[in-house]
Amino acid sequence: MIEIRHLTKQFGRVFAVSDISLTIRDHQIFGLLGTNGAGKSTTLRMIADVLKPDSGSIHMDGQDIYDNPETKRDIFFVSDDAYFLPGYRPMDMAEYYAGIYAGFDLDRFKKLLNQFLNYQDRDIQTYSKGMRKQLSIMLGLCAGTRYLLLDETFDGLDPIMRQRVSVLLRNAVKEQGLTIIITSHNLQELDQLCDSIGFLHEGGLLLSEDAPRRIQALTKVQVVYQTQEDQISTERRLKILRATSQGQLMVYILDGDEEDICREIEHAKPVYYEFLPLSTGEMLISEMEVAGYDIRKYIQG
């Protein structure tokens, strides 16, 4: 488990990260969402001990990560602009990391390389950004660490490769017990992938949610009322986080027990109503709007 407490990092007069506190549980994919300049990359670099915070602390299983070789062996960091040694090919980089990480799985890396990456005998410097990103992720998955930090993971990947990488990451959590922290400025990229999400804005943490647990506490329902009076009366009795309309069809995201909500809606004798599945993205948007932010203004989707 990673525990972040009152973390702050300042560059000149600019606060890249401002007093954030966060707990990241093991064996999950944690998504750190935010616009460019929100502090996502800076936070990952501090977790990886690439940057030192000005104040605050980061502990992994109760141990301070800074200047601690034991904890750093359990962390593999993939930056948005990952560096590769000049003249190195993919297997050269794998052998290089195998000398750093005792648990590096060369056999697995070879299998992934054959499945996902062409031009294995070429200098990595000739690869496209997407190909370099794929290679970085494969190296991270084979490093044998407990934590994998991925900065803007899907940037440069085509839609098919994004889906394949998502499957690889989910399988790594399930089969290897890996804990993955992934950043993005795109809500849709993290929506179906992450177990928990934190939203950074202007260096501060606005929201952190355990997605499955919070989704279970919320309800999405669509309703067609007989009259506007029935709609107004019912809405007064519901705890509505978000409401949208499509003609006569009202779609709500509600906080409350499904049976109680069902009772209130049926009291109005609607023409039609139906409960719907709720996505992580919808949950996050609703929570942010309640807090006074329209996340759609900040996040591409």
MIKOLZA-108962 format. One record per residue: x, y, z of N, C-alpha, C, O in turn; residue number from 1. Coordinates in steps of 0.2 Angstrom, whole numbers. Layout:
% residues N
[[X, Y, Z], [X, Y, Z], [X, Y, Z], [X, Y, Z], NUM]
...
***
This chain:
% residues 301
[[4, -6, 0], [0, 0, 0], [4, 6, 0], [9, 7, 4], 1]
[[2, 11, -4], [6, 17, -4], [2, 23, -1], [-4, 24, -2], 2]
[[5, 26, 4], [2, 31, 8], [5, 38, 6], [11, 39, 8], 3]
[[1, 43, 4], [4, 49, 2], [1, 54, 7], [-5, 55, 8], 4]
[[5, 58, 10], [2, 63, 15], [5, 70, 14], [11, 71, 15], 5]
[[1, 75, 13], [2, 82, 13], [8, 83, 8], [12, 87, 10], 6]
[[8, 80, 2], [13, 81, -3], [13, 87, -6], [8, 89, -9], 7]
[[19, 91, -6], [19, 97, -10], [26, 98, -14], [31, 96, -11], 8]
[[25, 100, -20], [31, 101, -24], [30, 108, -28], [25, 109, -31], 9]
[[35, 112, -27], [35, 119, -30], [41, 120, -35], [46, 118, -33], 10]
[[39, 123, -41], [45, 125, -45], [44, 132, -46], [40, 135, -49], 11]
[[49, 136, -43], [49, 143, -43], [43, 145, -39], [42, 143, -33], 12]
[[38, 149, -42], [32, 152, -39], [26, 147, -40], [21, 148, -38], 13]
[[27, 142, -44], [22, 138, -46], [21, 131, -42], [26, 128, -41], 14]
[[16, 130, -39], [14, 124, -35], [12, 118, -40], [6, 118, -42], 15]
[[17, 114, -42], [15, 108, -46], [10, 103, -43], [6, 101, -46], 16]
[[12, 102, -36], [8, 98, -32], [7, 102, -25], [12, 104, -22], 17]
[[1, 102, -23], [-1, 106, -17], [-5, 102, -12], [-11, 102, -12], 18]
[[-1, 100, -7], [-4, 97, -1], [-9, 91, -2], [-15, 92, 0], 19]
[[-7, 86, -6], [-11, 81, -8], [-10, 75, -3], [-4, 74, -1], 20]
[[-16, 72, -1], [-15, 66, 3], [-19, 60, 0], [-25, 62, -3], 21]
[[-17, 54, -1], [-20, 49, -5], [-17, 42, -2], [-11, 42, -1], 22]
[[-22, 37, -2], [-20, 31, -1], [-21, 26, -7], [-27, 26, -9], 23]
[[-16, 22, -9], [-17, 18, -15], [-16, 11, -12], [-11, 9, -10], 24]
[[-22, 7, -13], [-22, 0, -10], [-18, -4, -15], [-18, -3, -21], 25]
[[-16, -10, -13], [-12, -15, -17], [-17, -19, -22], [-23, -19, -20], 26]
[[-14, -22, -27], [-18, -26, -31], [-24, -23, -35], [-29, -25, -35], 27]
[[-23, -17, -37], [-28, -13, -41], [-25, -9, -46], [-19, -8, -46], 28]
[[-29, -6, -51], [-27, -1, -55], [-29, 6, -53], [-36, 7, -53], 29]
[[-25, 10, -51], [-27, 17, -48], [-26, 22, -54], [-20, 23, -56], 30]
[[-31, 26, -56], [-30, 31, -61], [-30, 38, -58], [-34, 40, -54], 31]
[[-25, 41, -60], [-24, 48, -58], [-25, 53, -64], [-22, 53, -69], 32]
[[-31, 56, -64], [-34, 60, -69], [-33, 67, -68], [-33, 70, -63], 33]
[[-32, 71, -74], [-31, 78, -73], [-29, 81, -80], [-26, 77, -84], 34]
[[-29, 87, -80], [-27, 91, -86], [-20, 91, -87], [-16, 90, -82], 35]
[[-17, 93, -92], [-10, 94, -93], [-8, 100, -88], [-11, 105, -88], 36]
[[-3, 99, -84], [-1, 104, -79], [-4, 103, -72], [-3, 107, -68], 37]
[[-8, 98, -72], [-12, 97, -65], [-8, 94, -60], [-9, 94, -54], 38]
[[-2, 91, -61], [3, 88, -56], [3, 81, -57], [6, 78, -52], 39]
[[0, 78, -62], [0, 70, -62], [8, 67, -63], [10, 63, -59], 40]
[[11, 70, -68], [18, 67, -69], [23, 69, -63], [27, 65, -61], 41]
[[22, 75, -60], [26, 77, -54], [25, 72, -48], [29, 70, -45], 42]
[[18, 70, -47], [16, 65, -42], [20, 59, -43], [22, 56, -39], 43]
[[19, 56, -49], [22, 50, -51], [30, 50, -50], [33, 45, -47], 44]
[[33, 55, -52], [40, 56, -51], [42, 56, -44], [48, 53, -42], 45]
[[38, 59, -40], [40, 59, -32], [38, 52, -29], [42, 50, -25], 46]
[[33, 48, -32], [32, 41, -29], [38, 37, -31], [40, 32, -28], 47]
[[41, 38, -38], [47, 34, -40], [53, 36, -37], [58, 34, -39], 48]
[[53, 42, -33], [59, 45, -30], [64, 48, -35], [70, 48, -34], 49]
[[61, 50, -41], [65, 54, -46], [65, 61, -44], [70, 64, -45], 50]
[[60, 63, -41], [59, 70, -38], [58, 70, -30], [55, 65, -28], 51]
[[61, 74, -27], [60, 75, -19], [55, 80, -18], [55, 86, -21], 52]
[[50, 79, -14], [45, 84, -12], [48, 89, -8], [53, 88, -5], 53]
[[45, 95, -8], [47, 100, -4], [44, 99, 3], [47, 101, 8], 54]
[[38, 96, 4], [36, 94, 10], [31, 88, 9], [29, 87, 4], 55]
[[29, 85, 15], [25, 79, 15], [29, 72, 14], [35, 73, 14], 56]
[[25, 67, 14], [29, 60, 14], [25, 55, 9], [19, 56, 8], 57]
[[29, 50, 7], [26, 45, 4], [29, 38, 7], [35, 37, 7], 58]
[[25, 34, 9], [27, 28, 12], [24, 22, 8], [18, 22, 6], 59]
[[28, 17, 7], [26, 10, 4], [26, 5, 10], [32, 3, 12], 60]
[[21, 2, 11], [20, -3, 17], [24, 0, 23], [27, -4, 27], 61]
[[23, 6, 25], [25, 9, 31], [32, 11, 30], [35, 15, 35], 62]
[[36, 10, 25], [43, 12, 24], [43, 19, 20], [40, 19, 14], 63]
[[47, 23, 22], [48, 29, 18], [52, 27, 11], [57, 24, 12], 64]
[[50, 30, 6], [53, 28, -1], [59, 31, -2], [63, 29, -6], 65]
[[60, 37, 1], [66, 41, -1], [73, 38, 1], [74, 37, 7], 66]
[[77, 38, -4], [84, 35, -3], [84, 28, 1], [88, 27, 5], 67]
[[79, 24, -2], [78, 18, 1], [78, 13, -5], [73, 12, -8], 68]
[[84, 10, -6], [85, 5, -11], [80, -1, -11], [78, -3, -16], 69]
[[78, -3, -5], [73, -9, -5], [67, -7, -8], [64, -11, -11], 70]
[[64, -1, -6], [58, 0, -9], [58, 2, -17], [53, 0, -20], 71]
[[63, 5, -19], [64, 7, -26], [65, 1, -30], [63, 1, -36], 72]
[[67, -5, -28], [67, -11, -31], [60, -14, -33], [59, -18, -38], 73]
[[55, -11, -29], [48, -14, -30], [44, -9, -35], [38, -10, -36], 74]
[[48, -4, -38], [44, 1, -42], [47, 2, -49], [53, 2, -49], 75]
[[43, 1, -54], [45, 2, -61], [41, 8, -64], [35, 8, -64], 76]
[[45, 13, -66], [42, 20, -68], [43, 20, -76], [48, 20, -78], 77]
[[37, 21, -79], [37, 22, -86], [35, 30, -87], [29, 31, -87], 78]
[[40, 34, -89], [38, 41, -90], [35, 42, -97], [35, 37, -101], 79]
[[32, 48, -98], [29, 49, -105], [34, 49, -110], [32, 48, -116], 80]
[[40, 51, -109], [45, 52, -114], [51, 47, -112], [57, 49, -110], 81]
[[49, 41, -111], [54, 36, -109], [61, 36, -113], [61, 37, -119], 82]
[[66, 35, -109], [73, 36, -112], [76, 29, -114], [75, 24, -109], 83]
[[79, 28, -119], [82, 22, -121], [89, 23, -123], [91, 28, -126], 84]
[[93, 19, -121], [100, 19, -123], [102, 19, -130], [99, 15, -134], 85]
[[106, 24, -133], [107, 24, -140], [110, 18, -143], [114, 14, -140], 86]
[[107, 16, -148], [109, 10, -152], [107, 3, -149], [108, -2, -152], 87]
[[102, 4, -144], [100, -2, -141], [93, -5, -144], [89, -1, -147], 88]
[[93, -11, -145], [87, -14, -147], [83, -17, -141], [85, -17, -136], 89]
[[76, -19, -143], [72, -21, -137], [75, -26, -132], [75, -25, -126], 90]
[[79, -32, -135], [82, -37, -131], [87, -34, -127], [89, -36, -121], 91]
[[91, -29, -130], [96, -26, -126], [94, -22, -120], [97, -22, -115], 92]
[[88, -19, -121], [85, -15, -115], [83, -20, -110], [83, -19, -104], 93]
[[80, -26, -112], [77, -31, -107], [83, -33, -103], [83, -34, -97], 94]
[[89, -35, -106], [95, -37, -103], [98, -32, -98], [100, -34, -93], 95]
[[97, -26, -100], [100, -20, -96], [95, -20, -90], [98, -20, -84], 96]
[[89, -20, -90], [84, -20, -84], [85, -27, -80], [84, -26, -74], 97]
[[86, -32, -83], [87, -38, -80], [93, -38, -75], [93, -41, -70], 98]
[[98, -34, -77], [104, -32, -72], [102, -28, -66], [106, -28, -61], 99]
[[96, -24, -67], [94, -20, -61], [89, -23, -57], [89, -23, -51], 100]
[[84, -26, -60], [78, -30, -57], [79, -37, -57], [79, -40, -62], 101]
[[80, -40, -51], [82, -47, -50], [76, -51, -52], [78, -57, -55], 102]
[[70, -49, -52], [64, -53, -54], [62, -52, -61], [57, -55, -63], 103]
[[67, -49, -65], [65, -48, -72], [64, -54, -76], [68, -59, -76], 104]
[[58, -55, -80], [56, -61, -83], [58, -61, -91], [54, -58, -94], 105]
[[64, -63, -92], [66, -62, -99], [62, -67, -104], [60, -65, -110], 106]
[[60, -72, -102], [56, -77, -106], [49, -74, -108], [47, -74, -113], 107]
[[46, -71, -103], [40, -68, -104], [40, -62, -108], [36, -60, -113], 108]
[[46, -58, -107], [47, -52, -112], [48, -54, -119], [45, -51, -123], 109]
[[51, -60, -120], [52, -62, -127], [45, -64, -130], [44, -63, -136], 110]
[[41, -67, -126], [34, -69, -129], [30, -63, -130], [27, -62, -135], 111]
[[30, -58, -126], [26, -51, -127], [29, -48, -133], [25, -45, -137], 112]
[[36, -48, -134], [39, -45, -140], [37, -48, -146], [35, -44, -151], 113]
[[36, -54, -146], [34, -58, -152], [26, -57, -154], [24, -57, -160], 114]
[[23, -56, -149], [15, -54, -149], [14, -47, -152], [9, -46, -155], 115]
[[18, -42, -149], [15, -36, -150], [20, -31, -154], [18, -26, -156], 116]
[[26, -33, -155], [31, -28, -158], [35, -30, -163], [38, -36, -163], 117]
[[34, -27, -169], [38, -29, -175], [45, -25, -175], [46, -21, -170], 118]
[[49, -27, -180], [56, -23, -180], [60, -24, -174], [63, -19, -172], 119]
[[60, -30, -171], [64, -31, -165], [72, -30, -166], [75, -29, -161], 120]
[[74, -31, -172], [81, -30, -173], [83, -23, -175], [89, -21, -176], 121]
[[78, -18, -174], [80, -11, -176], [82, -7, -170], [80, -9, -164], 122]
[[86, -2, -171], [87, 3, -165], [81, 6, -163], [77, 8, -167], 123]
[[80, 6, -156], [74, 9, -153], [73, 16, -155], [67, 18, -155], 124]
[[78, 19, -156], [78, 27, -158], [74, 28, -164], [72, 33, -166], 125]
[[73, 22, -169], [70, 23, -175], [62, 22, -174], [59, 22, -179], 126]
[[60, 19, -168], [53, 18, -167], [49, 24, -167], [51, 29, -165], 127]
[[43, 23, -168], [38, 28, -167], [36, 29, -160], [38, 25, -156], 128]
[[33, 35, -158], [31, 36, -151], [27, 30, -148], [28, 28, -143], 129]
[[22, 28, -152], [18, 22, -150], [22, 16, -149], [20, 12, -144], 130]
[[26, 14, -153], [30, 8, -153], [35, 9, -146], [36, 4, -143], 131]
[[38, 15, -145], [42, 15, -139], [38, 15, -133], [40, 12, -128], 132]
[[31, 17, -133], [27, 17, -127], [25, 9, -126], [25, 7, -120], 133]
[[24, 5, -131], [22, -2, -131], [28, -5, -127], [27, -9, -123], 134]
[[34, -4, -130], [40, -7, -127], [41, -5, -120], [43, -10, -116], 135]
[[40, 1, -118], [41, 3, -111], [36, -1, -106], [38, -3, -101], 136]
[[30, -2, -109], [25, -5, -105], [27, -13, -104], [26, -15, -98], 137]
[[29, -16, -109], [31, -23, -109], [37, -24, -104], [37, -28, -100], 138]
[[42, -19, -104], [48, -19, -100], [45, -19, -92], [47, -22, -88], 139]
[[40, -14, -91], [38, -13, -85], [34, -19, -82], [34, -21, -76], 140]
[[30, -23, -87], [26, -29, -85], [31, -35, -83], [29, -39, -79], 141]
[[37, -35, -86], [41, -40, -85], [47, -39, -79], [51, -43, -78], 142]
[[46, -33, -76], [52, -31, -72], [52, -35, -65], [56, -35, -62], 143]
[[46, -38, -64], [45, -42, -57], [44, -37, -51], [45, -40, -46], 144]
[[42, -31, -52], [41, -26, -47], [34, -27, -44], [30, -30, -47], 145]
[[32, -24, -38], [26, -24, -36], [22, -18, -38], [15, -19, -38], 146]
[[25, -13, -40], [22, -7, -42], [24, -5, -49], [30, -5, -50], 147]
[[19, -3, -53], [21, -1, -60], [17, 6, -61], [11, 7, -60], 148]
[[22, 11, -62], [19, 18, -63], [19, 20, -70], [25, 20, -73], 149]
[[14, 22, -73], [13, 23, -80], [11, 30, -81], [5, 32, -80], 150]
[[15, 34, -85], [13, 41, -86], [10, 42, -93], [13, 40, -98], 151]
[[4, 44, -94], [1, 45, -100], [1, 39, -105], [4, 39, -110], 152]
[[-1, 33, -102], [1, 27, -105], [-2, 26, -112], [2, 23, -116], 153]
[[-8, 29, -113], [-11, 27, -120], [-9, 32, -125], [-11, 32, -131], 154]
[[-5, 37, -123], [-3, 43, -128], [1, 40, -134], [6, 37, -132], 155]
[[-1, 40, -140], [3, 38, -146], [0, 31, -148], [3, 28, -153], 156]
[[-4, 28, -144], [-6, 21, -146], [-13, 21, -150], [-17, 25, -149], 157]
[[-13, 17, -155], [-19, 17, -159], [-25, 13, -155], [-23, 10, -150], 158]
[[-31, 14, -157], [-37, 11, -153], [-36, 4, -152], [-38, 1, -146], 159]
[[-34, 0, -156], [-33, -8, -155], [-28, -9, -150], [-29, -13, -146], 160]
[[-22, -6, -151], [-17, -7, -146], [-19, -4, -139], [-17, -7, -134], 161]
[[-23, 1, -139], [-25, 3, -132], [-29, -2, -129], [-28, -4, -123], 162]
[[-33, -6, -133], [-37, -11, -130], [-33, -17, -128], [-34, -20, -122], 163]
[[-28, -19, -132], [-24, -24, -130], [-19, -23, -124], [-18, -27, -120], 164]
[[-17, -16, -123], [-13, -15, -117], [-18, -15, -111], [-15, -17, -106], 165]
[[-24, -12, -112], [-29, -13, -106], [-29, -20, -103], [-30, -21, -97], 166]
[[-30, -25, -108], [-31, -32, -106], [-25, -34, -103], [-25, -37, -98], 167]
[[-19, -32, -105], [-12, -34, -102], [-12, -31, -95], [-10, -35, -90], 168]
[[-14, -25, -94], [-13, -22, -87], [-18, -26, -82], [-16, -27, -77], 169]
[[-24, -27, -85], [-29, -30, -80], [-27, -37, -78], [-27, -39, -73], 170]
[[-24, -41, -83], [-21, -47, -82], [-16, -47, -77], [-15, -52, -73], 171]
[[-11, -42, -78], [-6, -41, -73], [-8, -41, -66], [-4, -43, -61], 172]
[[-13, -37, -65], [-16, -36, -58], [-18, -43, -55], [-17, -45, -50], 173]
[[-22, -46, -60], [-25, -52, -58], [-20, -58, -57], [-20, -62, -52], 174]
[[-15, -59, -61], [-11, -65, -61], [-4, -63, -58], [-2, -68, -55], 175]
[[-2, -57, -58], [5, -56, -55], [4, -52, -48], [9, -51, -44], 176]
[[-2, -50, -46], [-3, -46, -40], [0, -39, -41], [1, -36, -35], 177]
[[0, -37, -47], [3, -30, -48], [-1, -25, -46], [-7, -25, -46], 178]
[[2, -19, -43], [-2, -13, -42], [0, -8, -47], [6, -6, -48], 179]
[[-5, -5, -51], [-3, 0, -56], [-6, 6, -55], [-12, 7, -53], 180]
[[-2, 11, -56], [-4, 18, -55], [-3, 21, -62], [2, 22, -65], 181]
[[-9, 24, -65], [-9, 26, -72], [-11, 33, -72], [-17, 34, -69], 182]
[[-8, 37, -76], [-11, 44, -77], [-14, 45, -84], [-12, 42, -89], 183]
[[-18, 50, -84], [-21, 52, -91], [-25, 58, -90], [-27, 60, -85], 184]
[[-25, 62, -96], [-30, 68, -96], [-36, 66, -99], [-40, 70, -101], 185]
[[-37, 60, -101], [-43, 57, -105], [-47, 53, -100], [-45, 47, -99], 186]
[[-53, 55, -98], [-58, 51, -94], [-60, 45, -97], [-60, 40, -93], 187]
[[-61, 45, -103], [-63, 38, -107], [-58, 33, -106], [-60, 27, -106], 188]
[[-52, 35, -107], [-46, 30, -106], [-46, 26, -100], [-45, 20, -100], 189]
[[-48, 30, -94], [-48, 26, -88], [-54, 24, -85], [-55, 20, -80], 190]
[[-60, 25, -89], [-66, 24, -86], [-67, 17, -85], [-69, 15, -79], 191]
[[-66, 12, -89], [-67, 5, -88], [-61, 1, -86], [-62, -5, -84], 192]
[[-56, 5, -85], [-50, 1, -83], [-48, 1, -76], [-46, -4, -73], 193]
[[-50, 7, -73], [-47, 8, -66], [-52, 6, -60], [-58, 6, -61], 194]
[[-49, 3, -55], [-53, 1, -49], [-54, 8, -45], [-59, 8, -41], 195]
[[-50, 12, -45], [-50, 18, -41], [-48, 24, -45], [-43, 23, -49], 196]
[[-50, 30, -44], [-48, 36, -48], [-47, 42, -43], [-51, 43, -38], 197]
[[-42, 46, -44], [-41, 52, -41], [-41, 58, -46], [-38, 57, -52], 198]
[[-44, 63, -45], [-44, 69, -50], [-40, 75, -47], [-41, 78, -42], 199]
[[-34, 76, -51], [-30, 82, -49], [-32, 88, -53], [-33, 87, -59], 200]
[[-32, 94, -50], [-33, 100, -54], [-29, 106, -51], [-30, 107, -45], 201]
[[-25, 109, -55], [-20, 114, -53], [-16, 112, -47], [-16, 116, -42], 202]
[[-14, 106, -47], [-9, 104, -41], [-13, 101, -35], [-9, 98, -31], 203]
[[-19, 102, -35], [-23, 99, -29], [-27, 93, -30], [-29, 92, -36], 204]
[[-28, 89, -26], [-33, 83, -26], [-40, 85, -25], [-41, 87, -19], 205]
[[-44, 85, -30], [-51, 87, -29], [-55, 81, -27], [-60, 82, -23], 206]
[[-54, 75, -29], [-58, 70, -27], [-54, 63, -28], [-50, 62, -33], 207]
[[-55, 58, -23], [-52, 52, -24], [-58, 47, -22], [-61, 47, -17], 208]
[[-59, 42, -27], [-64, 38, -26], [-62, 30, -27], [-59, 29, -32], 209]
[[-65, 26, -23], [-65, 19, -24], [-70, 17, -29], [-76, 17, -26], 210]
[[-69, 17, -35], [-74, 17, -40], [-80, 11, -39], [-86, 13, -39], 211]
[[-78, 5, -38], [-83, 0, -38], [-87, 1, -31], [-94, 0, -32], 212]
[[-84, 3, -26], [-88, 4, -20], [-93, 10, -20], [-99, 9, -18], 213]
[[-90, 15, -23], [-95, 21, -24], [-100, 20, -29], [-106, 22, -28], 214]
[[-99, 16, -35], [-104, 15, -39], [-109, 11, -36], [-115, 12, -38], 215]
[[-108, 6, -32], [-113, 2, -28], [-118, 7, -24], [-123, 5, -23], 216]
[[-115, 12, -22], [-119, 17, -18], [-123, 22, -22], [-128, 25, -19], 217]
[[-122, 22, -29], [-126, 26, -33], [-130, 22, -38], [-129, 16, -39], 218]
[[-135, 26, -40], [-140, 22, -45], [-142, 27, -51], [-142, 33, -50], 219]
[[-142, 23, -57], [-144, 27, -63], [-150, 24, -65], [-151, 18, -66], 220]
[[-155, 29, -67], [-162, 27, -69], [-164, 32, -74], [-163, 38, -74], 221]
[[-168, 29, -79], [-171, 33, -84], [-179, 33, -83], [-181, 27, -82], 222]
[[-182, 39, -84], [-189, 39, -82], [-193, 43, -87], [-190, 48, -90], 223]
[[-199, 41, -89], [-204, 45, -93], [-210, 46, -89], [-213, 41, -87], 224]
[[-211, 52, -87], [-217, 54, -83], [-223, 55, -87], [-223, 57, -93], 225]
[[-229, 55, -83], [-235, 56, -87], [-236, 64, -87], [-238, 66, -92], 226]
[[-234, 67, -82], [-235, 75, -82], [-229, 78, -79], [-225, 75, -76], 227]
[[-228, 84, -80], [-222, 88, -78], [-223, 89, -70], [-218, 89, -66], 228]
[[-229, 89, -68], [-231, 90, -61], [-228, 83, -57], [-225, 84, -52], 229]
[[-229, 77, -60], [-227, 71, -57], [-219, 71, -57], [-216, 69, -52], 230]
[[-216, 74, -62], [-208, 75, -62], [-206, 79, -57], [-201, 77, -53], 231]
[[-209, 85, -56], [-207, 90, -51], [-207, 87, -44], [-203, 87, -40], 232]
[[-213, 84, -43], [-215, 81, -36], [-210, 75, -34], [-207, 75, -29], 233]
[[-208, 71, -39], [-204, 65, -38], [-197, 68, -37], [-193, 65, -32], 234]
[[-195, 72, -41], [-188, 75, -40], [-186, 78, -33], [-181, 78, -31], 235]
[[-192, 81, -30], [-191, 84, -24], [-189, 79, -19], [-186, 80, -13], 236]
[[-191, 72, -20], [-191, 67, -15], [-184, 63, -16], [-183, 58, -12], 237]
[[-181, 64, -21], [-175, 60, -23], [-168, 64, -22], [-168, 71, -22], 238]
[[-163, 61, -20], [-156, 64, -19], [-153, 64, -26], [-149, 59, -27], 239]
[[-154, 69, -30], [-151, 69, -37], [-144, 72, -37], [-143, 78, -35], 240]
[[-139, 68, -40], [-133, 70, -41], [-132, 74, -48], [-129, 79, -49], 241]
[[-136, 71, -53], [-135, 73, -59], [-142, 71, -63], [-144, 66, -63], 242]
[[-144, 76, -67], [-150, 75, -71], [-149, 77, -78], [-147, 83, -79], 243]
[[-151, 73, -83], [-151, 75, -90], [-157, 73, -93], [-161, 69, -91], 244]
[[-159, 77, -99], [-165, 75, -102], [-164, 74, -109], [-160, 77, -113], 245]
[[-168, 69, -112], [-168, 68, -119], [-175, 68, -121], [-179, 63, -122], 246]
[[-178, 74, -123], [-185, 75, -124], [-189, 73, -118], [-187, 77, -113], 247]
[[-193, 69, -118], [-197, 67, -112], [-194, 63, -107], [-196, 62, -101], 248]
[[-188, 60, -109], [-185, 55, -105], [-180, 58, -101], [-175, 62, -103], 249]
[[-181, 57, -94], [-176, 60, -89], [-171, 54, -87], [-173, 49, -86], 250]
[[-165, 56, -87], [-160, 51, -84], [-156, 54, -78], [-154, 60, -78], 251]
[[-157, 50, -73], [-154, 53, -66], [-148, 48, -64], [-148, 42, -65], 252]
[[-144, 51, -60], [-139, 48, -56], [-140, 50, -49], [-140, 56, -47], 253]
[[-142, 45, -45], [-145, 46, -38], [-141, 43, -33], [-137, 38, -34], 254]
[[-141, 46, -27], [-137, 44, -21], [-143, 41, -17], [-147, 44, -15], 255]
[[-143, 34, -16], [-148, 31, -12], [-149, 24, -13], [-147, 21, -18], 256]
[[-153, 21, -9], [-155, 14, -10], [-159, 13, -16], [-164, 16, -17], 257]
[[-158, 8, -20], [-162, 6, -26], [-169, 5, -24], [-174, 7, -28], 258]
[[-171, 1, -19], [-177, 0, -17], [-181, 6, -15], [-187, 7, -17], 259]
[[-178, 11, -12], [-181, 17, -10], [-183, 21, -16], [-188, 24, -16], 260]
[[-178, 21, -20], [-179, 25, -26], [-184, 22, -31], [-188, 26, -33], 261]
[[-184, 16, -31], [-190, 13, -35], [-197, 14, -32], [-201, 16, -36], 262]
[[-197, 14, -26], [-203, 16, -22], [-206, 23, -24], [-212, 24, -25], 263]
[[-201, 28, -24], [-203, 35, -25], [-205, 36, -32], [-210, 39, -34], 264]
[[-201, 32, -37], [-203, 33, -44], [-210, 30, -46], [-214, 33, -49], 265]
[[-211, 24, -43], [-217, 21, -44], [-223, 24, -41], [-229, 24, -44], 266]
[[-222, 28, -36], [-227, 32, -33], [-230, 37, -38], [-236, 39, -38], 267]
[[-226, 39, -43], [-228, 44, -48], [-232, 41, -54], [-234, 44, -58], 268]
[[-232, 34, -54], [-235, 30, -59], [-232, 32, -66], [-236, 35, -70], 269]
[[-226, 32, -67], [-223, 34, -74], [-225, 30, -80], [-227, 24, -79], 270]
[[-224, 33, -85], [-226, 29, -92], [-221, 23, -92], [-222, 18, -95], 271]
[[-214, 25, -90], [-209, 20, -91], [-203, 22, -87], [-202, 28, -86], 272]
[[-200, 17, -84], [-193, 18, -80], [-189, 12, -80], [-192, 6, -81], 273]
[[-183, 13, -80], [-178, 7, -81], [-171, 9, -77], [-169, 15, -78], 274]
[[-169, 5, -73], [-162, 6, -70], [-157, 4, -75], [-157, -1, -78], 275]
[[-151, 7, -75], [-146, 6, -80], [-139, 6, -76], [-138, 8, -70], 276]
[[-134, 2, -79], [-128, 2, -76], [-124, 9, -76], [-125, 13, -81], 277]
[[-120, 10, -71], [-117, 16, -70], [-109, 15, -71], [-106, 10, -69], 278]
[[-106, 19, -75], [-99, 19, -77], [-95, 23, -72], [-98, 27, -69], 279]
[[-88, 21, -71], [-84, 25, -67], [-84, 33, -69], [-84, 37, -65], 280]
[[-84, 34, -76], [-84, 41, -78], [-90, 45, -76], [-90, 50, -74], 281]
[[-96, 41, -77], [-102, 45, -75], [-102, 46, -67], [-104, 51, -65], 282]
[[-100, 41, -63], [-99, 42, -56], [-95, 49, -55], [-96, 53, -51], 283]
[[-89, 49, -58], [-84, 54, -57], [-87, 61, -59], [-86, 66, -55], 284]
[[-90, 61, -65], [-93, 68, -67], [-98, 70, -62], [-99, 76, -60], 285]
[[-103, 65, -60], [-108, 67, -55], [-105, 70, -48], [-107, 75, -46], 286]
[[-100, 66, -46], [-97, 69, -39], [-94, 75, -40], [-94, 80, -36], 287]
[[-90, 77, -46], [-87, 83, -47], [-92, 89, -48], [-91, 94, -45], 288]
[[-98, 87, -51], [-103, 92, -52], [-106, 94, -45], [-107, 100, -44], 289]
[[-107, 89, -41], [-109, 91, -34], [-104, 95, -30], [-107, 100, -26], 290]
[[-98, 94, -32], [-93, 98, -28], [-92, 105, -31], [-88, 109, -29], 291]
[[-96, 106, -37], [-95, 113, -40], [-91, 113, -46], [-90, 119, -49], 292]
[[-88, 108, -49], [-84, 108, -54], [-88, 104, -60], [-91, 99, -59], 293]
[[-87, 106, -66], [-89, 103, -72], [-83, 99, -75], [-79, 103, -79], 294]
[[-82, 93, -73], [-76, 90, -76], [-75, 89, -83], [-70, 89, -86], 295]
[[-81, 90, -87], [-81, 90, -94], [-77, 96, -97], [-75, 95, -103], 296]
[[-76, 101, -93], [-73, 107, -95], [-65, 106, -95], [-61, 109, -98], 297]
[[-63, 101, -90], [-56, 100, -89], [-53, 94, -93], [-47, 93, -94], 298]
[[-57, 89, -94], [-55, 82, -96], [-58, 81, -103], [-64, 82, -104], 299]
[[-53, 79, -107], [-55, 77, -114], [-59, 70, -114], [-57, 66, -110], 300]
[[-64, 69, -118], [-67, 63, -118], [-71, 62, -124], [-74, 57, -125], 301]
***
